[in-house]
Every structure is written in C-alpha cells, then in structure tokens.
Amino acid sequence: MKGEHPVGISHILVRRRPGGRHLGLLVAGGRAIPVALGRAGPSVRKREGDGHTPVGRYRIVRALYRADRAPPPRTRLPLAAIRPDDGWSDDPADRRYNRSVKLPVSTSHERMWRDDALYDLVLVMDHNSRPRVPGHGSAVFIHSARPGFRPTEGCVALRPADLRWLVERLAPGAVIEIMP
C-alpha cells in the first residue's frame, strides 16, 4: 500500500482541519482519515482535564480491546484484553498517575471497561510516561469516535472501522506526531 513501510505503518501524522478546533485529520499508510480531537484542540501545554490534545511525537506502545465485543485485531503490537476491573489513574496525587490500575481504587481514575463503545479498541501512547509529570495529562489514547466526531477529553478518536484498519497495519515502535 502506498506510504506504508514493508513491515507496517511506522508514522502517523495528526493535524487540525478547518471547521472546529476539535476536528482533525490523521494521515497514515497513504490515507487521510477524519478524527476528533480534544474539545480545546491541540496544545503544547497539556494539563490534566484541560480538554487539549497534546502536541508532540509519541510512541504507540500497545493495543487494548474488549474481547466480549469483537475478536482480537490482527496486529504486530503488544495486545491485551480489557477486563471489567481495568482502570487508568488520572489523579496527579496518585503514585500510579497515568498508569493502568485495577479497580476499585479510591483515587480519581478512568474506567477502561465502558458501557459505550469508545474503548472497545484502544491504542496506548507514551504521552507523559517517561518521566511522568503529575498534572501534565493522563489517559491520552487513540480510540473510537463518538457519533458526529464530537470532541474528546484530549484523545484522538477515529471511526471504529478506521481504527481497526490502523491497528492491523501498525508496525511495532510506530509513532504518532500530533501537530498544533
């Protein structure tokens, strides 16, 4: 496929598109795919809860999926099934901030096992992971978009079919570059 590395897609570019600060375009493997971004748009100054999608270059470290809703994607990325007790700490005071946690926890967190389909398939990127800086943003994922590409809390969101297409073609060590 045009623009695709022989071992898979190794670079994804995301940029804003006209029509709203939360609308974007993801370019990978010779395709341009519409995406939803954070409600406040891209920013180089990402802070917890601000609604910005963080500008920068991040490694995609693994994929997660809901085994009860779809078969596992064919991917060369590390892959794990999401369980009902999976969460992600978004509490800057928690020592597990911006890491997966097992629920229940008493600190603020994101539930990975959701009633909606947003996290049926998720790509985890290394935003704010090494080093983790409390308050600089957590749980920034690539996941399924809401109907009408409504804004995210800071993630990059694609139509489910486009997300599955991407996950199945990503090379290990692939990076996502989010532009201002």
C-alpha positions as CSV (number, residue, x, y, z in Angstrom):
1,M,0.0,0.0,0.0
2,K,1.3,3.5,-0.9
3,G,3.1,5.2,2.0
4,E,3.2,2.0,4.0
5,H,6.5,0.5,5.3
6,P,7.0,-3.1,4.3
7,V,6.6,-4.2,7.9
8,G,3.7,-1.8,8.6
9,I,2.9,1.8,9.2
10,S,5.6,3.4,11.3
11,H,4.5,7.0,11.3
12,I,1.1,8.7,11.9
13,L,0.6,12.4,11.4
14,V,-2.4,14.2,13.1
15,R,-3.3,17.8,12.4
16,R,-6.3,20.1,12.9
17,R,-8.6,20.6,10.0
18,P,-10.9,23.6,9.3
19,G,-14.3,23.6,10.8
20,G,-13.6,23.4,14.6
21,R,-10.7,23.2,16.9
22,H,-11.6,19.6,17.8
23,L,-11.7,18.3,14.2
24,G,-8.6,16.7,12.8
25,L,-7.1,14.6,10.1
26,L,-4.9,11.5,10.6
27,V,-2.6,10.7,7.8
28,A,-1.1,7.1,7.7
29,G,-0.5,4.4,5.1
30,G,-1.5,6.6,2.2
31,R,-4.9,7.5,3.7
32,A,-6.3,10.7,5.2
33,I,-8.8,9.8,7.9
34,P,-11.1,12.2,9.8
35,V,-10.6,12.3,13.6
36,A,-12.0,14.0,16.7
37,L,-9.5,15.8,19.0
38,G,-9.9,17.3,22.4
39,R,-12.6,19.8,22.9
40,A,-10.0,22.6,23.4
41,G,-7.9,21.5,20.3
42,P,-4.2,20.7,20.2
43,S,-1.8,22.4,22.6
44,V,1.9,22.2,23.6
45,R,0.9,23.0,27.2
46,K,-1.3,19.9,28.0
47,R,-2.6,19.9,31.6
48,E,-4.9,17.4,33.4
49,G,-8.5,18.0,32.5
50,D,-8.0,20.9,30.1
51,G,-9.5,19.2,27.1
52,H,-6.4,19.7,24.9
53,T,-4.9,17.0,22.7
54,P,-1.1,17.1,23.5
55,V,1.1,18.3,20.6
56,G,4.2,16.2,20.2
57,R,5.7,12.9,19.0
58,Y,4.7,9.8,20.9
59,R,5.4,6.1,20.6
60,I,2.4,3.7,20.3
61,V,3.2,1.1,23.0
62,R,0.3,-1.3,22.9
63,A,-3.3,-2.1,21.9
64,L,-6.2,-3.0,24.2
65,Y,-9.5,-4.4,23.1
66,R,-12.9,-5.7,24.5
67,A,-12.9,-9.4,23.9
68,D,-16.6,-9.6,24.7
69,R,-17.5,-7.3,21.8
70,A,-15.1,-8.2,19.0
71,P,-12.4,-10.6,18.1
72,P,-8.8,-9.5,18.7
73,P,-7.4,-7.4,15.9
74,R,-4.6,-8.9,13.9
75,T,-1.7,-6.7,15.0
76,R,2.0,-6.7,15.5
77,L,1.7,-4.5,18.6
78,P,1.6,-5.9,22.1
79,L,-2.1,-6.7,22.7
80,A,-4.2,-7.2,25.8
81,A,-7.9,-7.7,26.5
82,I,-9.6,-5.1,28.7
83,R,-11.2,-6.6,31.8
84,P,-14.1,-5.2,33.9
85,D,-11.7,-4.2,36.7
86,D,-9.3,-2.2,34.4
87,G,-8.8,1.5,35.0
88,W,-6.3,4.2,34.4
89,S,-5.2,6.7,37.1
90,D,-5.9,10.3,36.3
91,D,-5.2,11.6,39.8
92,P,-2.0,13.7,39.8
93,A,-1.5,13.0,43.6
94,D,-1.6,9.2,43.0
95,R,1.7,7.4,42.7
96,R,0.2,5.4,39.8
97,Y,-0.8,8.6,37.9
98,N,-1.1,8.0,34.1
99,R,-0.8,4.2,34.5
100,S,-3.2,1.3,34.4
101,V,-4.8,0.4,37.7
102,K,-7.0,-2.5,38.9
103,L,-10.4,-1.3,40.2
104,P,-11.7,-0.5,42.7
105,V,-9.3,2.3,43.7
106,S,-10.1,5.3,45.9
107,T,-8.4,7.8,43.7
108,S,-9.7,9.5,40.5
109,H,-9.5,7.2,37.5
110,E,-10.8,6.4,34.1
111,R,-12.8,3.2,33.6
112,M,-11.4,1.2,30.7
113,W,-14.5,-1.2,30.6
114,R,-17.1,1.3,29.3
115,D,-20.8,0.9,28.5
116,D,-20.3,2.8,25.3
117,A,-18.1,1.6,22.5
118,L,-15.3,4.2,22.8
119,Y,-12.8,1.9,24.4
120,D,-13.6,-1.3,22.5
121,L,-10.3,-0.9,20.8
122,V,-7.6,1.4,22.2
123,L,-4.1,2.4,21.3
124,V,-1.9,3.4,24.2
125,M,0.7,6.0,23.5
126,D,3.6,7.1,25.7
127,H,2.4,10.6,26.4
128,N,3.6,11.8,29.8
129,S,5.1,8.4,30.7
130,R,8.9,8.9,31.0
131,P,9.1,10.9,33.1
132,R,5.5,11.1,34.3
133,V,4.9,14.6,35.4
134,P,1.9,15.0,37.8
135,G,-0.8,17.2,36.2
136,H,0.6,17.1,32.6
137,G,-2.1,14.8,31.3
138,S,-3.1,11.2,31.6
139,A,-5.1,8.6,29.7
140,V,-4.4,10.1,26.3
141,F,-5.4,7.3,23.9
142,I,-6.3,6.7,20.3
143,H,-9.9,5.2,20.4
144,S,-13.3,5.1,18.7
145,A,-15.0,8.4,18.0
146,R,-18.5,9.4,19.2
147,P,-21.1,9.8,16.6
148,G,-20.6,13.0,14.6
149,F,-17.0,13.3,15.7
150,R,-17.9,15.0,19.0
151,P,-14.8,16.2,20.9
152,T,-12.8,14.0,23.2
153,E,-11.3,14.9,26.5
154,G,-7.9,15.1,24.9
155,C,-7.6,11.9,22.9
156,V,-7.5,11.2,19.1
157,A,-10.7,9.4,18.1
158,L,-11.5,7.6,14.8
159,R,-14.4,5.7,13.3
160,P,-14.3,2.1,14.6
161,A,-13.6,0.7,11.1
162,D,-10.7,3.2,10.5
163,L,-9.3,2.4,14.0
164,R,-9.3,-1.3,13.3
165,W,-7.7,-0.7,9.8
166,L,-4.9,1.3,11.6
167,V,-4.3,-1.1,14.4
168,E,-3.9,-4.0,11.9
169,R,-1.3,-2.2,10.0
170,L,0.9,-0.5,12.6
171,A,4.5,-1.6,12.9
172,P,6.0,-2.2,16.4
173,G,7.6,1.1,17.5
174,A,5.2,3.2,15.4
175,V,5.0,6.9,16.4
176,I,2.1,9.4,16.3
177,E,3.0,13.0,15.6
178,I,0.3,15.5,16.7
179,M,0.7,18.9,15.2
180,P,-0.5,22.2,16.6
